[in-house]
Amino acid sequence: MVRNRRNPPSQNGRPLRRYRRRWKVERLFAWLFRFRRVVTRWETRLELFRGFVHLACLLMLLRHS
């Protein structure tokens, strides 16, 4: 089904901002999934897994800033 471009979806007459936020979240997960240890959770303890997620986020922050 092809979407009607003349009548874009809106939220109470305002353009949707949801897609901008969605793109940011999808980009975050794409960057996060480049870390093998985060994609496949081998750790049995939540604290270790959370630490690796924090480390991956820190590395992404340093790399992309």
C-alpha positions as CSV (number, residue, x, y, z in Angstrom):
1,M,0.0,0.0,0.0
2,V,1.3,3.4,-1.0
3,R,1.0,6.2,1.6
4,N,-0.8,9.4,0.6
5,R,1.8,12.2,0.6
6,R,-0.6,15.0,0.3
7,N,-2.0,14.3,3.7
8,P,1.0,13.5,5.9
9,P,0.1,12.0,9.3
10,S,-0.1,14.5,12.1
11,Q,-0.7,14.6,15.8
12,N,-3.5,17.0,16.5
13,G,-2.5,19.1,13.5
14,R,1.2,19.1,14.3
15,P,3.8,17.2,12.3
16,L,5.0,14.0,13.9
17,R,8.3,14.3,15.8
18,R,8.2,10.6,16.6
19,Y,10.2,9.7,13.5
20,R,13.2,11.9,14.4
21,R,13.4,10.3,17.9
22,R,12.9,6.9,16.4
23,W,15.8,7.4,14.1
24,K,18.1,8.4,17.0
25,V,17.1,5.2,18.9
26,E,17.6,3.0,15.9
27,R,21.0,4.5,15.3
28,L,22.0,3.9,18.9
29,F,21.0,0.3,18.6
30,A,22.9,-0.1,15.3
31,W,26.1,1.4,17.0
32,L,25.5,-0.8,20.1
33,F,25.1,-4.0,18.0
34,R,28.7,-3.6,16.7
35,F,29.9,-4.7,20.1
36,R,29.9,-8.5,20.0
37,R,29.8,-8.9,23.7
38,V,26.7,-6.8,24.0
39,V,24.8,-8.4,21.2
40,T,25.3,-12.0,22.5
41,R,24.8,-11.9,26.3
42,W,27.3,-14.4,27.6
43,E,27.3,-13.0,31.1
44,T,25.0,-14.6,33.6
45,R,25.1,-11.7,36.1
46,L,23.2,-8.6,35.2
47,E,25.9,-6.3,36.7
48,L,28.5,-7.6,34.3
49,F,26.3,-7.2,31.3
50,R,25.3,-3.7,32.4
51,G,28.9,-2.8,32.8
52,F,29.7,-3.9,29.3
53,V,26.7,-1.9,27.9
54,H,28.0,1.2,29.8
55,L,31.5,0.6,28.4
56,A,30.1,0.2,24.9
57,C,28.2,3.5,25.3
58,L,31.3,5.2,26.6
59,L,33.3,4.0,23.6
60,M,30.6,5.2,21.2
61,L,30.5,8.6,22.9
62,L,34.2,9.0,22.6
63,R,34.2,7.8,19.0
64,H,31.3,9.9,17.7
65,S,32.0,13.2,19.5
